[in-house]
Amino acid sequence: MEPITAIREEIAAAPEKAIPFARYMELALYHPACGYYMTDRPKVGKAGDFFTSAAVHPVFGETMADVVLDMWRANGIEEPVLVEIGGGTGALCKHMLDRLQESAPDLYRALTVILIEASPYHRELQQEAIRAHEVNKRWYSSLRQAAATERITGVILSNEWLDAFPVHIVEKTATGWQEVWVTAGAAGLEETLRAVTPKAAAFLQEWQPDVPSGVRIEINAGMEQAAREVAALLQTGYVVTIDYGDLQEELYHPSRKNGTLMCYYRHQAHDNPYLHPGQEDITAHVNFTAWSKYGEREGLREVAYMRQDKFLLRSGLLQKAVAHTDRDPFTSIAMKRNRAIQQLIDPAGLGGRFRVMVQSKGSLAQDSLRFLSDAFWK
């Protein structure tokens, strides 16, 4: 079935002859048969539609492995668990395991890895990516399933997970808030402003975003339940969330009149989510104020929030640069590594666009965690 067919059928069956944008985005990305993330085609890298930090170079995974290793050692965790949510190709997990095997063989041998991935295609890629690593491995198709089964001591990590949640789009009008719904006309899929759905209304009532008329914002209604399930999964340890996003006061700002929704199709970015349903990525910036507050309600305490460049620099990324005398940038492994480090901390690129939030649960020692130190900046 073509994605557009499934979407049109649901619209035709709806009493309103329209569906909220959040449902449209859910179908476009996660329809079991034809959703973007569920189909057997590359999404990440040159053959896909976008790049992630993990796809740039293994040095990102090496640095993240050092981060979680610091967390385990600072708190005497001798049988750690590493959970990755929405790990895609498995590249980040592989690179982290490569580093842990080399730098901490004792903890590596005692390690359990849990991967939570909705896409059967991506689960297969992950299994292949870490096949050579002889650690305990378990897969779950949903966070809810994992939280109902496991109670872990260790670290829960995600990189570009929350930004792919379906979002409600609401617009402030002269008469109040209205929500974007999607209809199917002869010319294709179209937007219409209609009544706000209960989930979006509940968010607006609680958070009271203060924006002028004509401004659109996205509401990630699934984050609250996700925070509840992350907290249930984690008995003691840390949650590390890396994603596009901002605090609410910056995210819901009049300068972002049309919101933050973006689409990525064959490495071209655009803001029309109806061009290639089921064939492109659709994302929206994460409201880190809400993510922090939802976590706090469930016992997750915010430890740090900063840009990716600052987090990686504090975590020792620059120390991974390699001195060399190479001249050919096309064949030099050292030059490629050093270029990747620059790319990961570029304030106009990945370094400035991504945010890192760290939360903790339980009585934990934080003093020796490098990303909390100001030493680098003195």
Secondary structure, 3 states (H helix, E strand, C coil): CCHHHHHHHHHHHCCCCCEEHHHHHHHHHHCCCCCHHHCCCCCECCCCCECCHHHHCHHHHHHHHHHHHHHHHHCCCCCCEEEEECCCCCHHHHHHHHHHHHHCHHHHHHCEEEEECCCHHHHHHHHHHCCCCCCEEEEECCHHHHHHHCCEEEEEEEECCHHHCCCEEEEEECCEEEEEEEEEECCEEEEEEECCCHHHHHHHHHHCCCCCCCCEEEECCCHHHHHHHHHHHEEEEEEEEEEEEECHHHHCCCCCCCCCCEEEECCEEECCCCCCCCCCEEECCEEHHHHHHHHHHCCCEEEEEEEHHHHHHHCCHHHHCCCCCCCCCCCCHHHHHHHHHHHHCCCCCHHHHEEEEEEEECCCCCCCCHHHCCHHHC
